[in-house]
Amino acid sequence: MSIDRATWAFVARRLITLVVTLFVASVLIYGSFALAPGDPATLLVGGSKPNPETLAAIRAEYHLDDPVWVQYGHWLHGFVTGDLGRSMVYRSDVTALLGARVVNSLFLVAYAGALIVLAGVGLGLLAALSRRSVDRAVTVGTSVAMASPTFVTAILLIWLFATQVSWLPVFGSGTGFLGRLEHLTLPAIALALSYLAYVARVSRTAVRAELASEHVDTATARGLPRRTIVRRHVLRNAAAPILTVSGIMLAGLFAGTAIAEQAFGVNGLGSLLVDSAAKQDMAVVMAISMFLVTAFVVVNTVVDVVTAALDPRIAPGGRS
């Protein structure tokens, strides 16, 4: 697979957009903290009223006596270099706090992402290529799934597996690969279900559009087997919109982890974000917010680049 100049230019523009987006996001995140009512030093200790010596130490650590743009520069430098400050609520470095939980969140996102891609695309292909009755069944099922919020799905799964059957644990994160796989199955299903349904609907529509196209009719008239037509002329052309939507769904998972982790007691970044926001532990809130935005933007950029590499017509200026 060769990549032409237009695609390389598209990749360069997407990387520049990524950097600009992260910069704007960092300004907004720190700006919301700086513009919050009250003393920033008091916010950093969770809204409590420590003694003057502690407040003075916090003001010195976070450079709160400097101009706002200097404070922002110190915070951004710390984020880039891995020095995220100290949580006054958990009495721990924010970097260490996030490091202990990020594995669980990444495992959960990867697990849910695998379900979205495999089950979502699989159901979409099944609906598009099967008889009308199967298509209707998949359409009804995905419609119900799309209308089910994550917290509702979580409640139903907890009720089913906590009171009716005991096949899977409904609380905790587990340890090791198999332990996490067992404990995070239900959170991954709750997190992925609505996204999975949307990917299935988009996959069905994309495949159906290709099946109705002229080049498929031509291939059929030439006597090519249906399996060959689907593989060479349908799936290849339908891959771009499916990949794009799947990528957006995967990126959105990072924002949705908070609900699933909180519902199932998963020791991850999402549950930490909820706890920290409730306790006004702003150093942790800002760090997690920036991490989630970074993950979302990076995943979106990777998907755009991969899609453009697979189909250069998508890149602006690419061949038509």
Summary of the structure (lengths in Angstrom):
residues: 320
radius of gyration: 23.7
end to end distance: 17.3
largest distance: 84.4
contacts: 1035
relative contact order: 0.15
helix: 78%
strand: 1%
